[in-house]
Amino acid sequence: MRAGNSGTIPCACCGGFIFKPALNCEGFNFVRCKSCGLVQMNPQPVKNEIIARYNSEFADDYLSYELENEAAFLKLQQLALRDTGFDKLEKTLFSCCKTDEKPSALDVGCATGSLLESLCVRGWRVTGVEISSGAGYAQKTRNLDIKTVPLEECCFPSESFDAVLASHLIEHLNDPRSFLTETFRILKNNGRVFITTPNIGGFQARLFGGHWRSAIFDHLYLFSKKTLTKMLKEAGFKIESRRTWGGLAAGFAPSWIKKPADFFAKRLGCGDVMIIRARKTS
Ligand SMILES: [Zn+2]
C-alpha cells in the first residue's frame, strides 16, 4: 500500500505548492500549506489504492471495529448533531413537509448504517454511501438503500437531499474539494451539510504532535476550523454552526482530570473533534 503514491501534490484547498513540515509520523508526513494553512499528507496514496484498501483484509477488521463500537459511535454522532441544532432543524422540516414527501437525508461513509436507521425511525427518507464492507451489513441486516461507490460516482440528481451527513469521512478522501462541490450540488436549496472530523487546531493535536491519535496513515487531511470553513465557503456554503469536543482521550487520564479537560475544551472550542454545519444558499 505504501509503495504507490501520487508524488507531491498541490494543496487541496488553495492549489499552493509551498509547504512547511506539520507532523512527522512513522513512514509518512503531514505538511502545512504556507498560503492557507491546510494540513495534508504529502505525498499520499492514490484513490484506487485507497478504495482497494477498504475492500481488502482490512475490511473485516473495520467492520468488527464499527460493530463493536456502534452504540457509542451512534450516541456521539447524535450528540454532535444535537449540538449544532439538528433536532430543531428536523422539527422545522417535518412541520413544513407534505405527508407524502418526508425530508431526505444522505449519510456519506455511513458504516453499518446505525445513524441512518435511527433517522429512518424518526420518519426521514434515508440513503447511505459506503465503499467498505459496512455497506453489505447495512444493506442486508438493516435493509437500507446503500450506494457502494464514492459520492461523485453515485450520480444523484441535483437538489435531492435536505441534509447530507459525513462523520469521520472527509479526512479520508483524496479530493475533499470535489466531495464538497458534489455535496453542494445534490443538496436542495437551504439544505444543510454536517461534517464531523478530527480538529488539528485542538488541544490534543498540539500536545501530541506526530503521536496524535488522528495523525494516522488513513487520514489524508487534518482540518482545523479555519481550513474546513474556508473550503466549505469556497464550495458555496454558508457556515451556521461550529462545535468541538474531547479534551483528553479516554484512558489517558483519570476522570477527575478528563472531565474538566473535556468541559473546557468544548467551552473554548479546542476539542479533539469538530462538527461544522453549513447551509446551501442559492
Ligand atoms: Zn493551501
Residues whose N, C-alpha, C, O or C-beta is under 5 A from the ligand:
A	BS01	ZN	C11 C13 C14 G15 G16 C33 S35 C36 G37 L38
